Amino acid sequence: QVQLVESGGGLVQAGGSLRLSCAASGRAFSYSKMGWFRQAPGKEREFVAAISRSGSATSHANSAKGRFTISRDNAKNTVYLQMDSLKPEDTAVYYCAAGTGPIGGSGTYEYDYWGQGTQVTVSS
């Protein structure tokens, strides 16, 4: 069965960095795109970044541009989110997901499988 497992979250000071990993099994990596979303308490789940199956195309939310970078290693069936210059407003549970559709599509409905999430907390 498809399984997505995130790791790499934790507590970091503002300005610091984290690299999140999403290990995929099953048919998840056969989907046209993999994405990262985040959700803070009381907030809607929001799009962060997406990457095509080959890794040749990426899309980043405006809040992530210049700070976050999505990448993937197909040999390891793993998607990464490198997060630099972290801000307190980046605090959220981060989820990876597998889906289909345009790389720039940011809706949660475009994704069929989700990981359980990993907590990222950025302190001031």
C-alpha positions as CSV (number, residue, x, y, z in Angstrom):
1,Q,0.0,0.0,0.0
2,V,1.1,3.6,-0.6
3,Q,2.9,5.0,2.4
4,L,4.5,8.4,2.9
5,V,6.6,9.0,6.0
6,E,7.9,12.5,6.9
7,S,10.9,13.2,9.1
8,G,13.3,16.0,10.0
9,G,11.0,18.3,11.9
10,G,11.9,19.8,15.2
11,L,12.6,23.0,17.1
12,V,14.8,25.6,15.6
13,Q,15.5,29.3,16.2
14,A,14.5,32.0,13.7
15,G,17.0,32.2,10.9
16,G,17.9,28.5,11.2
17,S,17.5,25.7,8.8
18,L,15.9,22.3,8.6
19,R,15.7,19.7,6.0
20,L,12.5,17.6,5.9
21,S,12.4,14.2,4.2
22,C,9.5,12.2,2.9
23,A,10.2,8.5,2.3
24,A,7.7,7.0,-0.2
25,S,6.7,3.4,-0.7
26,G,4.2,1.6,-2.9
27,R,3.0,3.5,-5.9
28,A,3.4,7.0,-4.5
29,F,6.4,7.9,-6.6
30,S,4.5,7.0,-9.8
31,Y,2.3,10.0,-9.3
32,S,3.0,13.0,-11.5
33,K,3.9,15.2,-8.6
34,M,4.9,15.2,-5.0
35,G,4.2,18.1,-2.7
36,W,4.7,19.7,0.7
37,F,1.9,21.3,2.6
38,R,1.8,22.8,6.1
39,Q,-0.9,23.4,8.6
40,A,-0.8,25.6,11.7
41,P,-3.4,25.2,14.5
42,G,-6.7,26.8,13.5
43,K,-5.4,27.4,9.9
44,E,-6.2,25.9,6.6
45,R,-3.7,23.5,5.1
46,E,-1.6,25.5,2.7
47,F,0.6,24.6,-0.2
48,V,4.3,25.0,0.2
49,A,6.0,23.4,-2.8
50,A,5.7,20.7,-5.4
51,I,8.0,18.7,-7.7
52,S,7.4,16.6,-10.8
53,R,8.2,13.0,-11.0
54,S,11.5,13.6,-12.8
55,G,12.4,16.5,-10.6
56,S,12.8,18.8,-13.6
57,A,9.8,21.0,-12.7
58,T,9.1,22.6,-9.3
59,S,6.7,25.1,-7.9
60,H,7.1,27.0,-4.7
61,A,4.5,29.1,-2.8
62,N,5.3,32.8,-2.5
63,S,6.0,32.4,1.2
64,A,8.6,29.7,0.3
65,K,10.4,31.3,-2.6
66,G,14.0,32.2,-1.9
67,R,14.0,30.3,1.4
68,F,12.7,26.8,0.7
69,T,13.8,24.3,-1.9
70,I,12.0,21.1,-2.9
71,S,14.0,18.3,-4.4
72,R,13.8,14.5,-4.8
73,D,16.0,11.5,-5.1
74,N,14.2,8.9,-7.0
75,A,16.8,6.2,-6.3
76,K,15.9,6.6,-2.6
77,N,12.2,7.3,-3.2
78,T,12.6,10.4,-1.1
79,V,11.4,14.0,-1.4
80,Y,13.1,16.7,0.5
81,L,12.2,20.2,1.6
82,Q,15.2,22.3,2.5
83,M,14.1,25.2,4.7
84,D,16.5,28.1,5.3
85,S,16.0,31.4,7.0
86,L,13.1,30.0,9.0
87,K,10.6,32.4,10.5
88,P,8.2,31.9,13.4
89,E,5.3,32.0,10.9
90,D,6.7,28.9,9.4
91,T,5.7,27.0,12.5
92,A,3.3,24.2,11.4
93,V,2.9,20.6,10.8
94,Y,4.4,19.8,7.5
95,Y,2.9,17.1,5.3
96,C,4.1,15.5,2.1
97,A,1.7,14.2,-0.4
98,A,1.4,12.5,-3.8
99,G,-0.9,13.7,-6.5
100,T,-1.7,14.6,-10.0
101,G,-2.3,17.7,-12.0
102,P,-0.4,20.9,-13.0
103,I,2.7,21.4,-11.1
104,G,1.5,24.8,-10.1
105,G,-1.8,23.6,-8.7
106,S,-2.0,24.2,-5.0
107,G,-5.2,22.5,-3.9
108,T,-5.2,19.7,-1.4
109,Y,-7.8,18.0,-3.5
110,E,-5.2,17.4,-6.2
111,Y,-3.3,15.0,-3.8
112,D,-4.4,11.5,-3.1
113,Y,-2.0,10.3,-0.5
114,W,-0.7,12.0,2.6
115,G,1.9,11.4,5.2
116,Q,1.2,11.8,8.9
117,G,3.1,15.0,9.2
118,T,6.1,16.3,11.0
119,Q,6.1,19.3,13.4
120,V,8.3,22.3,12.7
121,T,8.5,24.9,15.4
122,V,10.5,28.1,14.9
123,S,11.2,30.2,18.0
124,S,11.9,33.9,18.1
